[in-house]
Amino acid sequence: MLLRPVHDSAADTAAVRAIDAAAFDRTLEGREAARADVRTRRLAGADQAGCWFAEEDGQALGVALSLRREGLWGLALLAVRPEAQGKGVGRTLLDHALTHAHGCLRGMIVASADPRAARRYHGAGFRLHPTMALTGRVDRAGLPGTGGIAIHLGDATHFDLLDSVDRRCRGAAHGEDHLALLRTSDELLVADTLAGSGYCYRLGGRVMLLAATSRRVASALLTQTLARIPDAETADVRTVTAEQDWAVDVAMAAGLTPETRGWLALRGMKPPTHYLPSGAYL
Ligand SMILES: CC(C)(COP(=O)(O)OP(=O)(O)OC[C@H]1O[C@@H](n2cnc3c(N)ncnc32)[C@H](O)[C@@H]1OP(=O)(O)O)[C@@H](O)C(=O)NCCC(=O)NCCS
């Protein structure tokens, strides 16, 4: 087995997509596929030392994409083709991606429910926090108000504010990842008030990333985001740990259905309280 870096190219982006489809038994389409491709190219370009293919006889068996931002390392994708699973490929890829974590005190992974992934992350020193997903059609009548918190649409002029909120929530700014998030979301909502600041990206029914400096602002942002989901879309609020009970309160009031799904794996940090991470940019 050989390891080689993932390049910021159309061919490698297609190869990542093919491994993802085989490993997760899913076909990403439309905006979801475009979003995954933007993530691959962004990380392959900015974090080449963290992005690796495992290959045998010229065929890619698996891939790891990871990033490093201001002392925080994050794993954006770990996937191995089904016929190659359970033979140590995932472990080798993760070990290699973790060399990119050199000098980082903190680590974050939005992990699937796959027990092999959970074993490996725990073995690499990550604590496993069980997560919930809350999904369904939004019952607008049940939604609470925003408690007087003013919320407005955001754009690239807000990135400095967003980075400040990131540093407060997870100890590291997203930097230029915000550009990728903005390009691949339907909208960015921003709150900047005396009661606190925060933001939320939404794509269709999915809450992609939410960060806030207070519970009040986090609740108001999630409320407003759910209220703006088009009727035809299914709302999807995921990677909610027990610490984010404010998100459970809002999502339950909106009529969404809770289930347990996967883990938030963390090293050197506790679950950020007023925060719902992005699987791709954490
Ligand atoms: C999760 C995944 C990347 C792991 O890669 P892999 O090559 O299959 O895993 P490895 O052979 O390196 O084994 C990883 C661990 O799982 C254990 N394992 C292997 N087969 C297992 C099984 N059937 N059940 C439980 N554990 C198993 C191994 O012993 C190893 O544990 P250890 O690190 O404590 O020794 C891969 O299985 C996969 O792509 N799964 C589907 C996609 C997915 O869920 N990705 C994770 C996203 S967070």
The ligand as an SDF file (V2000), in Angstrom:
LIG
                    3D

 48 50  0  0  0  0  0  0  0  0999 V2000
  -14.3060    3.7160    9.3520 C   0  0  0  0  0  0  0  0  0  0  0  0
  -13.3030    3.3060    8.2900 C   0  0  0  0  0  0  0  0  0  0  0  0
  -12.6700    4.5260    7.6690 C   0  0  0  0  0  0  0  0  0  0  0  0
  -12.1960    2.5000    9.0250 C   0  0  0  0  0  0  0  0  0  0  0  0
  -11.2450    2.0520    8.0770 O   0  0  0  0  0  0  0  0  0  0  0  0
  -10.8530    0.4910    8.0270 P   0  0  0  0  0  0  0  0  0  0  0  0
   -9.7160    0.3590    7.0970 O   0  0  0  0  0  0  0  0  0  0  0  0
  -12.0860   -0.2800    7.7140 O   0  0  0  0  0  0  0  0  0  0  0  0
  -10.4470    0.2260    9.5390 O   0  0  0  0  0  0  0  0  0  0  0  0
   -9.1550   -0.4780   10.1460 P   0  0  0  0  0  0  0  0  0  0  0  0
   -8.9610   -1.8230    9.4980 O   0  0  0  0  0  0  0  0  0  0  0  0
   -8.0010    0.4550   10.0640 O   0  0  0  0  0  0  0  0  0  0  0  0
   -9.6180   -0.7000   11.6450 O   0  0  0  0  0  0  0  0  0  0  0  0
   -9.9870    0.3800   12.4700 C   0  0  0  0  0  0  0  0  0  0  0  0
  -10.4170   -0.1880   13.8130 C   0  0  0  0  0  0  0  0  0  0  0  0
  -11.6560   -0.9140   13.6680 O   0  0  0  0  0  0  0  0  0  0  0  0
  -11.4770   -2.2390   14.1980 C   0  0  0  0  0  0  0  0  0  0  0  0
  -12.3270   -3.1050   13.3960 N   0  0  0  0  0  0  0  0  0  0  0  0
  -12.0420   -3.6780   12.2150 C   0  0  0  0  0  0  0  0  0  0  0  0
  -13.1080   -4.3640   11.7750 N   0  0  0  0  0  0  0  0  0  0  0  0
  -14.0790   -4.2160   12.7130 C   0  0  0  0  0  0  0  0  0  0  0  0
  -15.4250   -4.6680   12.8520 C   0  0  0  0  0  0  0  0  0  0  0  0
  -15.9800   -5.4480   11.9250 N   0  0  0  0  0  0  0  0  0  0  0  0
  -16.1320   -4.2690   13.9550 N   0  0  0  0  0  0  0  0  0  0  0  0
  -15.5810   -3.4880   14.8980 C   0  0  0  0  0  0  0  0  0  0  0  0
  -14.2970   -3.0300   14.8220 N   0  0  0  0  0  0  0  0  0  0  0  0
  -13.5700   -3.4030   13.7480 C   0  0  0  0  0  0  0  0  0  0  0  0
  -10.0160   -2.5250   14.0550 C   0  0  0  0  0  0  0  0  0  0  0  0
   -9.5990   -3.4980   14.9710 O   0  0  0  0  0  0  0  0  0  0  0  0
   -9.4350   -1.1750   14.3960 C   0  0  0  0  0  0  0  0  0  0  0  0
   -9.4890   -0.9650   15.7810 O   0  0  0  0  0  0  0  0  0  0  0  0
   -8.1750   -0.5160   16.5620 P   0  0  0  0  0  0  0  0  0  0  0  0
   -7.7710    0.7690   15.8980 O   0  0  0  0  0  0  0  0  0  0  0  0
   -8.5940   -0.3500   17.9600 O   0  0  0  0  0  0  0  0  0  0  0  0
   -7.1870   -1.6130   16.3150 O   0  0  0  0  0  0  0  0  0  0  0  0
  -13.9330    2.4310    7.1820 C   0  0  0  0  0  0  0  0  0  0  0  0
  -14.4150    1.2280    7.7230 O   0  0  0  0  0  0  0  0  0  0  0  0
  -15.0500    3.1240    6.4180 C   0  0  0  0  0  0  0  0  0  0  0  0
  -14.8060    3.7500    5.3870 O   0  0  0  0  0  0  0  0  0  0  0  0
  -16.3310    3.0450    6.9170 N   0  0  0  0  0  0  0  0  0  0  0  0
  -17.4760    3.6340    6.2230 C   0  0  0  0  0  0  0  0  0  0  0  0
  -17.3810    5.1520    6.1750 C   0  0  0  0  0  0  0  0  0  0  0  0
  -17.2550    5.7900    7.5600 C   0  0  0  0  0  0  0  0  0  0  0  0
  -18.1090    5.6160    8.4170 O   0  0  0  0  0  0  0  0  0  0  0  0
  -16.1540    6.5540    7.7510 N   0  0  0  0  0  0  0  0  0  0  0  0
  -15.8830    7.2160    9.0190 C   0  0  0  0  0  0  0  0  0  0  0  0
  -16.3770    8.6000    8.9830 C   0  0  0  0  0  0  0  0  0  0  0  0
  -16.1450    9.4280   10.5180 S   0  0  0  0  0  0  0  0  0  0  0  0
  1  2  1  0
  2  3  1  0
  2  4  1  0
  2 36  1  0
  4  5  1  0
  5  6  1  0
  6  7  2  0
  6  8  1  0
  6  9  1  0
  9 10  1  0
 10 11  2  0
 10 12  1  0
 10 13  1  0
 13 14  1  0
 14 15  1  0
 15 16  1  0
 15 30  1  0
 16 17  1  0
 17 18  1  0
 17 28  1  0
 18 19  1  0
 18 27  1  0
 19 20  2  0
 20 21  1  0
 21 22  1  0
 21 27  2  0
 22 23  1  0
 22 24  2  0
 24 25  1  0
 25 26  2  0
 26 27  1  0
 28 29  1  0
 28 30  1  0
 30 31  1  0
 31 32  1  0
 32 33  2  0
 32 34  1  0
 32 35  1  0
 36 37  1  0
 36 38  1  0
 38 39  2  0
 38 40  1  0
 40 41  1  0
 41 42  1  0
 42 43  1  0
 43 44  2  0
 43 45  1  0
 45 46  1  0
 46 47  1  0
 47 48  1  0
M  END
$$$$
